[in-house]
Amino acid sequence: MKSTRFYKIIIALLVVINLSILLFMWLGRPPHPPRPGDAPQLANEIGLTGENKGKVDKLEKQHHIDKRELMQEDTRLHKEMFSLVGMEEDVDSVQQLLNANKEEIERMTFDFFDNVANYCDDKQKKALREHIEQRLMRMEPPPPPHE
């Protein structure tokens, strides 16, 4: 009799522990990070405040909308180009469109950061350059694996 009571207590304790862990995991999940353009962050990172922050937030939001459109066009052009594999067709026209699209993305990104710099003082411009440098480092290919 005593051993069945002991097992019932152990089982109840294990059920409570499992439910507690599941509840903790469900309620304690960190939120997903925002997608680029959903929540403007650049102004906060470089220390802008007030009216300038609002203007830069608007610039950033519009920049992400425009860039997303160009990136979708880039994907479409890549699909078009690679659909011609094995068809012995000339892809020069598609390549020119791809290059023009990439050029537009780069120019638009430079112009965005250049416009943001107009709202910055010297300290904020330094923070902006550091932000850009960090982004450029992310674009570099990873180092080769060690043997």
C-alpha positions in Angstrom: 0.0 0.0 0.0 2.8 2.4 1.0 4.7 1.7 -2.3 1.8 2.5 -4.5 1.2 5.8 -2.7 4.9 6.6 -3.2 4.7 5.9 -6.9 1.6 8.1 -7.3 3.4 11.0 -5.6 6.4 10.5 -7.9 4.2 10.4 -11.0 2.3 13.5 -9.9 5.5 15.3 -9.2 6.9 14.4 -12.7 3.7 15.5 -14.4 3.9 18.9 -12.6 7.6 19.3 -13.5 6.9 18.5 -17.2 4.0 20.9 -17.4 6.1 23.6 -15.7 8.9 23.1 -18.3 6.4 23.2 -21.2 4.8 26.3 -19.8 8.1 28.0 -19.3 9.2 27.1 -22.8 6.0 28.4 -24.3 5.8 31.7 -22.4 9.5 32.4 -22.2 10.2 32.3 -25.9 12.0 35.4 -27.2 10.2 37.4 -29.9 11.3 37.0 -33.5 13.6 39.7 -34.6 11.9 42.2 -37.0 12.5 41.9 -40.7 14.5 44.7 -42.3 12.2 47.6 -42.8 9.5 46.6 -40.3 11.0 48.5 -37.4 13.5 51.3 -38.3 16.6 50.9 -36.2 19.4 52.9 -37.8 18.5 56.2 -36.1 18.6 54.5 -32.6 21.9 52.8 -33.4 23.7 56.0 -34.4 22.1 58.1 -31.6 19.7 60.4 -33.6 16.8 62.0 -31.6 13.9 64.3 -32.2 12.9 65.5 -35.6 16.0 64.1 -37.3 15.2 60.6 -35.9 11.7 60.8 -37.4 13.1 61.9 -40.8 15.7 59.1 -40.8 13.1 56.5 -39.7 11.0 57.5 -42.7 14.0 57.4 -45.1 14.9 53.9 -43.7 11.4 52.5 -44.1 11.1 53.8 -47.7 14.7 52.5 -48.5 13.7 49.0 -47.3 10.5 49.0 -49.4 12.4 50.2 -52.5 15.2 47.7 -51.9 12.9 44.8 -51.4 11.3 45.6 -54.8 14.7 45.6 -56.5 15.7 42.4 -54.7 12.5 40.7 -56.0 13.4 41.9 -59.5 16.9 40.5 -59.0 15.4 37.1 -58.1 13.1 37.2 -61.1 16.0 38.0 -63.5 18.1 35.2 -62.0 15.3 32.7 -62.6 14.8 34.0 -66.1 18.5 33.6 -66.8 18.9 30.2 -65.4 15.8 28.9 -67.1 17.8 29.3 -70.3 20.4 26.8 -69.2 20.9 24.2 -71.9 18.7 26.0 -74.5 21.7 27.5 -76.3 20.1 31.0 -76.2 22.0 34.2 -75.7 21.7 35.5 -72.1 23.5 38.8 -72.7 20.3 40.9 -72.5 19.3 39.3 -69.2 22.8 39.8 -67.8 22.7 43.4 -68.7 19.4 43.8 -66.9 20.9 42.0 -63.9 23.9 44.2 -63.9 21.7 47.4 -64.2 19.5 46.1 -61.3 22.6 45.4 -59.1 24.0 48.9 -60.0 20.7 50.5 -59.0 20.7 48.6 -55.6 24.2 49.8 -54.9 23.5 53.4 -55.9 20.2 53.5 -53.9 22.0 52.1 -50.8 24.8 54.6 -51.1 22.4 57.5 -51.6 20.4 56.4 -48.5 23.4 56.4 -46.2 24.5 59.7 -47.8 21.1 61.2 -47.0 21.2 59.9 -43.5 24.6 61.5 -43.0 23.0 64.9 -43.7 21.0 64.6 -40.4 24.0 63.6 -38.3 26.6 65.6 -36.3 30.2 64.5 -36.3 29.8 61.9 -33.6 26.7 60.4 -35.3 28.5 60.3 -38.6 31.3 58.3 -37.0 28.7 55.9 -35.6 27.1 55.7 -39.1 30.4 54.9 -40.7 31.0 52.1 -38.1 27.5 50.8 -38.8 28.3 50.7 -42.5 31.6 49.0 -41.8 29.9 46.3 -39.8 27.5 45.7 -42.6 30.3 45.5 -45.1 32.1 42.9 -43.0 29.0 40.7 -43.0 29.1 40.7 -46.8 32.6 39.3 -47.0 32.8 35.6 -47.7 33.7 33.4 -44.7 37.3 32.4 -44.2 38.4 29.0 -45.5 38.1 26.1 -43.1 41.2 25.1 -41.2 42.7 21.8 -42.0 
